């Protein structure tokens, strides 16, 4: 028998109890040190980014992505990888451009563009000897001159396990000093939530062009803007993205983004996709599109696992589940708490310090949104979810909410403990008579994420390509969240 005091000690160290936190909505990555590897080699992690020991500290003297990469190899955090080095060189080239980039130099070009955009009356053209064609040519040249001064962004795409998170960490930890205060990193879903909120606020103030005002606000706040998990599943996002991204670039903002898909594969089956095609063209012309896939899938290599999923939901597993909860909340008062999300109240039924506990019905049975889940993971480092059922067509909306919550928890490195009716890989399996054959879309998503038919469950739960991919990614992330690497990252605080 394990004593309660031993469980309490383990829970505090392994589960991140009492750790400090940072804002989840915009999380610039600044690492003052690199920790030596103590538990996992690079091959034992999902993206080659090994767990680090809290005790041994190595000073971080790297000022560029290539220097940081070599440092990580020297300390044993990463293993040398020729394909990965090619990608690092892309990041390094951008870093070198940023060192000499001066956004203030764009102001004079903006004046040239503004002057040449004015339509002159005919008599001024005669007196000045300048035709409208000449004026238009001057404007076009000023636009080209301006864009040439703005470093071209990067669009990094690849399957799960190709190192996207590690590369983004590497880029942000070496942003030139002059831009560190204006470098922001967002999960794309959270960023778009913020954009819509800003648009709503601008309209409430009587703005004549709310999106233009939002573009100016964001450009004023940051010069380096990075997105994790760039994907488009919402028609509202699809309709504004082209203008949003083009406007930010025009204001001198340099964007770097990671995605699971090539730009041509974005929003494939979306409503009015033809309206999104100009955004795809923008991504392919204004960004350097880089393929991260190398054939190496770190997810399929052995990993040390921690028990964070308990199934079936029987007396024995519930007793163990309750024991961990009692351990992490032993020295704090457990009570109900109200969070505020966009001016409304969100109830947390049980919480103590930075730990919270919900039933599945409380978390996913109510019409909660991504904004609600982002607020929850922002406030709590460890979250327990009881009584997760097998999800069928009858609770499709609840399944989607669980996927949204898993995404939010994963991106914020929140520690999860789940008590479910079935093993976690089968939660989304639909055993109803309506379940049909696995479609080509589902097979493609399964191939991308290394899943088999038993995991997907030949389910009719998810019928659209984006839905299938989101489901498959959730299963993959739940698996990663049981790794020792994830436990160490979540224990380190956010």
C-alpha positions as CSV (number, residue, x, y, z in Angstrom):
1,X,0.0,0.0,0.0
2,X,1.3,3.5,-0.9
3,X,0.9,5.9,2.0
4,X,-1.1,9.1,1.4
5,X,1.9,11.2,2.3
6,X,3.9,9.5,-0.5
7,X,1.2,10.2,-3.0
8,X,1.0,13.8,-1.9
9,X,4.7,14.2,-2.5
10,X,4.6,12.6,-5.9
11,X,1.6,14.6,-6.9
12,X,3.2,17.9,-6.1
13,X,6.5,17.1,-7.9
14,X,5.1,15.2,-11.0
15,X,1.8,16.9,-11.5
16,X,2.9,20.5,-11.3
17,X,1.1,21.3,-8.0
18,X,1.8,24.8,-6.9
19,X,3.7,25.9,-10.0
20,X,3.6,29.4,-11.4
21,X,1.6,30.2,-14.5
22,X,1.6,32.6,-17.4
23,X,-1.2,33.9,-19.6
24,X,-2.5,31.2,-22.1
25,X,-3.9,33.6,-24.7
26,X,-0.5,35.1,-25.7
27,X,2.6,33.2,-24.5
28,X,5.9,34.6,-25.7
29,X,8.5,31.9,-25.1
30,X,11.6,33.1,-23.3
31,X,13.9,30.5,-21.8
32,X,16.8,31.8,-19.7
33,X,18.3,28.4,-19.5
34,X,18.3,24.9,-21.1
35,X,18.0,22.0,-18.7
36,X,20.1,18.9,-19.2
37,X,18.3,15.7,-20.1
38,X,17.8,13.2,-17.4
39,X,15.0,10.8,-18.4
40,X,14.4,10.6,-22.1
41,X,16.5,10.6,-25.2
42,X,15.3,12.7,-28.1
43,X,13.9,9.5,-29.9
44,X,11.6,8.8,-26.9
45,X,9.6,12.0,-27.4
46,X,6.9,12.9,-29.8
47,X,8.9,15.6,-31.6
48,X,12.5,14.8,-30.5
49,X,12.3,17.4,-27.7
50,X,13.5,15.5,-24.6
51,X,12.4,16.0,-21.0
52,X,14.7,18.2,-18.9
53,X,15.9,17.8,-15.3
54,X,14.9,20.5,-12.9
55,X,18.2,20.2,-10.9
56,X,20.9,20.6,-13.5
57,X,21.0,24.0,-15.2
58,X,23.1,25.0,-18.2
59,X,23.4,28.7,-19.0
60,X,21.7,29.7,-22.2
61,X,24.1,31.8,-24.3
62,X,22.6,31.1,-27.7
63,X,21.6,34.1,-29.8
64,X,20.4,32.4,-32.9
65,X,18.4,29.3,-33.7
66,X,21.4,27.4,-35.0
67,X,23.4,28.3,-31.9
68,X,20.5,27.1,-29.7
69,X,20.2,23.9,-31.7
70,X,23.9,23.1,-31.3
71,X,23.6,23.8,-27.6
72,X,20.7,21.4,-27.3
73,X,22.7,18.7,-29.0
74,X,25.7,19.4,-26.8
75,X,23.7,19.0,-23.7
76,X,22.0,15.9,-24.9
77,X,18.5,17.3,-25.1
78,X,18.4,16.7,-28.9
79,X,20.1,14.2,-31.1
80,X,21.7,15.4,-34.4
81,X,19.2,15.2,-37.3
82,X,20.1,16.3,-40.8
83,X,16.5,17.0,-41.9
84,X,15.9,19.0,-38.7
85,X,19.1,21.0,-39.3
86,X,17.8,22.1,-42.7
87,X,14.7,23.5,-41.0
88,X,16.8,25.2,-38.3
89,X,18.7,26.9,-41.1
90,X,15.5,28.4,-42.4
91,X,14.7,29.8,-38.9
92,X,18.3,31.1,-38.7
93,X,18.0,32.9,-42.0
94,X,14.9,34.6,-40.8
95,X,16.6,35.5,-37.5
96,X,19.4,37.1,-39.4
97,X,16.9,39.2,-41.4
98,X,15.3,40.3,-38.2
99,X,18.6,41.5,-36.8
100,X,18.8,44.2,-39.5
101,X,15.0,44.7,-39.9
102,X,13.9,48.3,-39.0
103,X,10.1,48.6,-39.1
104,X,10.4,52.4,-38.8
105,X,11.9,52.5,-42.3
106,X,8.4,51.6,-43.6
107,X,7.0,55.0,-42.5
108,X,8.6,57.0,-45.4
109,X,7.4,54.3,-47.9
110,X,3.9,54.6,-46.5
111,X,4.0,58.3,-47.2
112,X,5.0,57.7,-50.8
113,X,2.2,55.2,-51.2
114,X,-0.3,57.5,-49.7
115,X,0.7,60.4,-51.9
116,X,0.7,58.3,-55.1
117,X,-2.7,56.9,-54.2
118,X,-4.4,60.3,-54.5
119,X,-6.3,60.9,-57.7
120,X,-5.0,64.2,-59.3
121,X,-7.4,66.6,-61.1
122,X,-6.7,66.9,-64.8
123,X,-5.2,70.4,-64.6
124,X,-2.6,69.3,-62.0
125,X,-1.6,66.5,-64.3
126,X,-1.1,69.0,-67.2
127,X,0.8,71.5,-65.0
128,X,2.9,68.9,-63.3
129,X,3.5,66.9,-66.5
130,X,2.6,63.6,-64.8
131,X,0.1,61.2,-66.1
132,X,-2.1,59.0,-63.9
133,X,-0.3,56.0,-65.3
134,X,3.0,57.3,-64.1
135,X,1.5,58.0,-60.7
136,X,0.1,54.5,-60.5
137,X,3.5,53.1,-61.5
138,X,5.1,55.1,-58.7
139,X,2.7,53.7,-56.2
140,X,3.2,50.1,-57.4
141,X,7.0,50.6,-57.1
142,X,6.6,52.0,-53.5
143,X,4.5,49.0,-52.6
144,X,7.1,46.6,-53.9
145,X,9.9,48.5,-52.1
146,X,7.9,48.3,-48.9
147,X,7.3,44.5,-49.1
148,X,10.9,43.9,-50.0
149,X,11.9,45.5,-46.7
150,X,9.6,43.2,-44.6
151,X,11.2,39.8,-43.9
152,X,9.1,37.0,-45.5
153,X,7.3,34.8,-43.0
154,X,7.5,31.1,-42.6
155,X,4.7,28.5,-42.9
156,X,6.0,25.2,-41.4
157,X,3.8,22.2,-42.0
158,X,4.1,18.6,-41.1
159,X,2.4,15.6,-39.4
160,X,2.1,15.1,-35.6
161,X,5.5,14.2,-34.3
162,X,7.7,16.2,-36.7
163,X,8.9,18.7,-34.1
164,X,6.7,21.7,-34.7
165,X,6.5,22.7,-31.0
166,X,10.3,22.3,-30.6
167,X,11.0,24.5,-33.7
168,X,8.6,27.2,-32.4
169,X,10.3,27.2,-29.0
170,X,13.7,27.5,-30.7
171,X,12.6,30.4,-32.8
172,X,11.0,32.4,-29.9
173,X,13.9,31.7,-27.5
174,X,16.3,33.4,-29.9
175,X,14.2,36.4,-31.2
176,X,16.6,39.4,-31.5
177,X,16.7,41.4,-28.3
178,X,15.1,44.5,-29.9
179,X,12.0,42.5,-30.7
180,X,11.6,40.4,-27.6
181,X,9.0,42.8,-26.1
182,X,7.0,42.8,-29.3
183,X,7.1,39.1,-30.1
184,X,3.9,37.1,-29.4
185,X,3.2,33.4,-29.7
186,X,-0.4,32.2,-29.9
187,X,-2.3,29.0,-30.4
188,X,-4.2,30.0,-33.6
189,X,-7.6,29.1,-32.2
190,X,-7.0,31.4,-29.2
191,X,-5.7,34.2,-31.4
192,X,-8.9,34.1,-33.6
193,X,-11.0,34.2,-30.5
194,X,-9.2,37.4,-29.5
195,X,-9.6,38.9,-33.0
196,X,-13.4,38.3,-32.9
197,X,-13.6,39.8,-29.5
198,X,-11.7,42.9,-30.6
199,X,-13.9,43.2,-33.7
200,X,-17.0,43.1,-31.4
201,X,-15.5,45.8,-29.2
202,X,-14.6,48.0,-32.2
203,X,-18.1,47.8,-33.5
204,X,-19.5,48.7,-30.1
205,X,-17.4,51.9,-30.2
206,X,-19.0,52.8,-33.6
207,X,-16.0,51.8,-35.8
208,X,-16.6,52.2,-39.5
209,X,-14.1,49.5,-40.3
210,X,-13.7,47.2,-37.3
211,X,-11.3,44.8,-38.9
212,X,-8.9,47.6,-40.0
213,X,-8.9,48.9,-36.5
214,X,-8.1,45.5,-35.1
215,X,-5.2,45.1,-37.6
216,X,-3.8,48.4,-36.4
217,X,-4.1,47.4,-32.8
218,X,-2.3,44.1,-33.2
219,X,0.4,45.7,-35.3
220,X,0.9,48.3,-32.6
221,X,1.3,45.6,-30.0
222,X,3.6,43.2,-31.8
223,X,6.1,42.9,-34.7
224,X,6.8,39.2,-34.5
225,X,3.7,37.1,-34.5
226,X,3.7,33.3,-34.4
227,X,0.9,30.8,-34.5
228,X,0.8,27.1,-33.4
229,X,-1.6,24.8,-35.1
230,X,-2.8,27.1,-37.9
231,X,-6.0,25.6,-39.2
232,X,-9.3,26.9,-40.6
233,X,-12.6,25.2,-39.6
234,X,-14.9,28.2,-39.2
235,X,-16.4,30.1,-42.1
236,X,-16.2,33.4,-40.2
237,X,-12.4,32.9,-39.8
238,X,-12.1,31.9,-43.4
239,X,-13.9,35.1,-44.6
240,X,-11.6,37.5,-42.7
241,X,-8.2,35.7,-42.7
242,X,-6.9,36.9,-46.1
243,X,-7.5,40.6,-45.2
244,X,-6.3,40.1,-41.6
245,X,-3.0,38.5,-42.6
246,X,-2.3,40.8,-45.6
247,X,-3.1,43.8,-43.4
248,X,-0.7,42.7,-40.6
249,X,2.1,42.1,-43.2
250,X,1.4,45.5,-44.7
251,X,1.9,47.0,-41.2
252,X,5.4,45.3,-41.0
253,X,4.4,42.3,-38.8
254,X,6.5,39.2,-39.5
255,X,4.5,36.0,-39.1
256,X,5.7,32.4,-38.5
257,X,3.2,29.6,-38.3
258,X,3.0,25.8,-37.9
259,X,0.3,23.6,-39.3
260,X,-0.5,20.0,-40.0
261,X,-1.4,20.8,-43.6
262,X,0.0,22.4,-46.7
263,X,-1.9,25.6,-47.6
264,X,-3.6,23.9,-50.5
265,X,-5.2,21.4,-48.0
266,X,-6.7,24.0,-45.7
267,X,-10.5,24.3,-45.3
268,X,-10.9,21.6,-48.0
269,X,-14.6,20.9,-47.5
270,X,-15.5,24.3,-45.9
271,X,-18.5,26.3,-46.8
272,X,-17.9,28.8,-49.6
273,X,-14.3,27.6,-49.9
274,X,-13.8,29.6,-53.0
275,X,-13.9,32.7,-50.9
276,X,-10.9,31.3,-48.9
277,X,-8.7,30.7,-52.0
278,X,-7.2,34.2,-52.0
279,X,-5.9,33.5,-48.5
280,X,-4.3,30.3,-49.7
281,X,-2.6,32.3,-52.5
282,X,-1.4,34.8,-49.9
283,X,0.1,32.1,-47.8
284,X,2.0,30.6,-50.7
285,X,3.3,34.0,-52.0
286,X,4.0,35.9,-48.8
287,X,5.4,33.0,-46.8
288,X,8.1,30.5,-47.4
289,X,6.2,27.2,-47.2
290,X,8.5,24.5,-45.6
291,X,7.7,20.8,-45.3
292,X,8.7,19.3,-42.0
293,X,8.0,15.7,-42.8
294,X,11.1,13.5,-42.8
295,X,9.7,10.0,-42.4
296,X,10.6,9.9,-38.7
297,X,7.7,9.4,-36.4
298,X,8.7,9.8,-32.8
299,X,5.3,8.8,-31.5
300,X,5.8,5.2,-32.5
301,X,9.0,4.8,-30.5
302,X,8.8,3.6,-26.8
303,X,8.0,6.1,-24.2
304,X,7.7,6.0,-20.4
305,X,4.1,6.5,-19.4
306,X,2.4,7.8,-16.3
307,X,-1.1,6.7,-15.3
308,X,-3.4,9.6,-15.9
309,X,-6.3,7.7,-17.5
310,X,-8.5,5.4,-15.3
311,X,-10.9,2.9,-16.9
312,X,-13.3,1.3,-16.5
313,X,-15.2,3.5,-14.1
314,X,-15.4,1.0,-11.3
315,X,-15.0,1.2,-7.6
316,X,-11.3,0.4,-7.7
317,X,-10.3,3.0,-10.3
318,X,-12.6,5.6,-8.7
319,X,-10.9,5.1,-5.3
320,X,-7.5,5.6,-6.9
321,X,-8.7,8.6,-8.8
322,X,-10.1,10.2,-5.6
323,X,-6.9,9.4,-3.7
324,X,-4.9,11.5,-6.2
325,X,-7.4,14.4,-6.0
326,X,-7.3,14.3,-2.2
327,X,-3.5,14.3,-2.3
328,X,-3.1,17.4,-4.5
329,X,-5.8,19.3,-2.5
330,X,-4.8,18.1,1.0
331,X,-3.4,21.5,2.1
332,X,-5.9,23.8,0.5
333,X,-9.6,24.6,0.8
334,X,-11.7,23.0,-1.9
335,X,-14.7,25.1,-2.9
336,X,-16.8,26.3,-5.9
337,X,-15.4,29.3,-7.9
338,X,-16.8,31.6,-10.5
339,X,-14.7,32.6,-13.5
340,X,-15.6,35.5,-15.8
341,X,-15.6,34.9,-19.6
342,X,-16.5,37.8,-21.8
343,X,-18.7,39.4,-19.1
344,X,-20.5,36.2,-18.1
345,X,-20.0,33.8,-15.2
346,X,-18.5,30.3,-15.6
347,X,-18.9,28.0,-12.6
348,X,-16.1,25.7,-11.5
349,X,-17.8,23.2,-9.2
350,X,-14.7,22.0,-7.3
351,X,-11.3,23.6,-7.1
352,X,-8.4,24.2,-4.7
353,X,-5.5,26.5,-5.5
354,X,-4.6,25.6,-9.1
355,X,-6.4,22.3,-9.3
356,X,-10.0,21.8,-10.5
357,X,-12.4,18.9,-10.9
358,X,-15.4,18.5,-13.2
359,X,-17.7,15.7,-14.2
360,X,-18.0,15.2,-18.0
361,X,-21.5,16.5,-17.9
362,X,-20.4,19.7,-16.2
363,X,-17.5,20.3,-18.6
364,X,-19.0,19.1,-21.9
365,X,-22.7,18.7,-21.3
366,X,-23.3,22.4,-21.3
367,X,-23.0,24.8,-24.2
368,X,-19.5,26.0,-23.4
369,X,-17.1,27.5,-26.0
370,X,-13.4,27.5,-26.7
371,X,-13.2,30.8,-24.8
372,X,-14.6,29.0,-21.7
373,X,-12.1,26.2,-22.0
374,X,-9.2,28.6,-22.5
375,X,-10.2,30.5,-19.3
376,X,-10.3,27.2,-17.4
377,X,-6.8,26.0,-18.4
378,X,-5.5,29.5,-17.9
379,X,-6.6,29.3,-14.2
380,X,-5.8,25.7,-13.3
381,X,-2.7,23.7,-13.8
382,X,-4.2,20.3,-13.1
383,X,-7.7,19.2,-14.0
384,X,-9.7,16.1,-13.1
385,X,-12.6,14.9,-15.2
386,X,-15.0,12.2,-13.9
387,X,-17.5,9.9,-15.6
388,X,-16.5,10.2,-19.2
389,X,-18.8,7.9,-21.2
390,X,-18.3,6.2,-24.5
391,X,-19.3,9.0,-26.9
392,X,-21.9,8.1,-29.6
393,X,-23.9,9.9,-32.2
394,X,-26.4,10.8,-29.5
395,X,-23.8,13.1,-27.9
396,X,-21.9,14.4,-30.9
397,X,-21.8,18.0,-29.6
398,X,-20.4,16.8,-26.3
399,X,-17.6,14.9,-28.2
400,X,-16.7,18.1,-30.1
401,X,-16.5,20.0,-26.8
402,X,-14.2,17.4,-25.3
403,X,-11.9,17.7,-28.4
404,X,-11.9,21.5,-28.0
405,X,-11.0,21.2,-24.3
406,X,-8.3,18.7,-25.0
407,X,-6.7,21.1,-27.5
408,X,-6.8,23.9,-25.0
409,X,-5.3,21.7,-22.3
410,X,-2.6,20.4,-24.5
411,X,-1.5,23.8,-25.8
412,X,-1.3,25.2,-22.3
413,X,0.5,22.1,-20.9
414,X,-2.3,21.5,-18.4
415,X,-2.1,18.2,-16.6
416,X,-5.2,16.0,-17.0
417,X,-6.6,13.1,-15.0
418,X,-9.5,11.3,-16.6
419,X,-11.9,8.6,-15.3
420,X,-13.7,7.0,-18.2
421,X,-16.1,4.2,-19.0
422,X,-13.8,2.9,-21.7
423,X,-10.0,3.1,-22.5
424,X,-9.1,6.5,-23.7
425,X,-8.4,5.4,-27.2
426,X,-11.9,4.1,-27.6
427,X,-13.8,7.1,-26.1
428,X,-14.8,8.4,-29.5
429,X,-15.6,5.0,-31.0
430,X,-19.3,4.9,-32.1
431,X,-20.8,1.5,-31.9
432,X,-24.3,2.5,-33.1
433,X,-25.9,0.8,-36.1
434,X,-25.3,4.0,-38.0
435,X,-21.6,3.6,-38.0
436,X,-20.4,3.0,-41.6
437,X,-17.2,2.1,-43.4
438,X,-14.1,4.1,-43.0
439,X,-14.0,6.7,-45.7
440,X,-10.9,7.9,-47.7
441,X,-11.0,11.1,-45.6
442,X,-10.8,9.1,-42.4
443,X,-8.1,6.9,-43.8
444,X,-6.0,9.9,-44.7
445,X,-6.4,11.3,-41.2
446,X,-5.5,7.9,-39.7
447,X,-2.4,7.7,-41.8
448,X,-1.4,11.2,-40.8
449,X,-1.6,10.4,-37.1
450,X,-0.6,6.8,-37.0
451,X,-4.0,5.5,-35.9
452,X,-5.7,2.2,-36.8
453,X,-9.3,1.2,-37.5
454,X,-9.9,0.1,-33.9
455,X,-9.0,3.5,-32.6
456,X,-11.1,5.4,-35.1
457,X,-13.9,2.8,-34.5
458,X,-15.2,2.9,-38.1
459,X,-17.3,5.7,-36.7
460,X,-19.8,7.9,-38.3
461,X,-19.3,10.3,-35.4
462,X,-17.1,12.6,-37.5
463,X,-18.0,13.0,-41.1
464,X,-16.2,16.1,-42.3
465,X,-12.5,16.0,-43.0
466,X,-11.7,18.8,-40.5
467,X,-13.8,17.0,-37.9
468,X,-12.1,13.7,-38.5
469,X,-8.7,15.3,-38.3
470,X,-9.6,17.1,-35.0
471,X,-10.8,13.8,-33.5
472,X,-7.7,11.9,-34.6
473,X,-5.4,14.6,-33.3
474,X,-7.2,14.5,-29.9
475,X,-6.6,10.8,-29.6
476,X,-2.9,11.4,-30.4
477,X,-2.6,14.2,-27.9
478,X,-4.2,12.2,-25.2
479,X,-1.6,9.5,-25.8
480,X,1.2,12.1,-25.6
481,X,-0.2,13.6,-22.4
482,X,0.4,10.3,-20.7
483,X,4.2,10.6,-21.4
484,X,6.8,11.5,-18.8
485,X,8.0,14.3,-21.0
486,X,4.5,15.9,-20.9
487,X,4.4,15.4,-17.1
488,X,7.7,17.2,-16.7
489,X,6.7,20.1,-19.0
490,X,3.4,20.6,-17.1
491,X,5.2,20.4,-13.8
492,X,7.5,23.2,-14.9
493,X,4.6,25.7,-14.9
494,X,3.2,27.7,-17.7
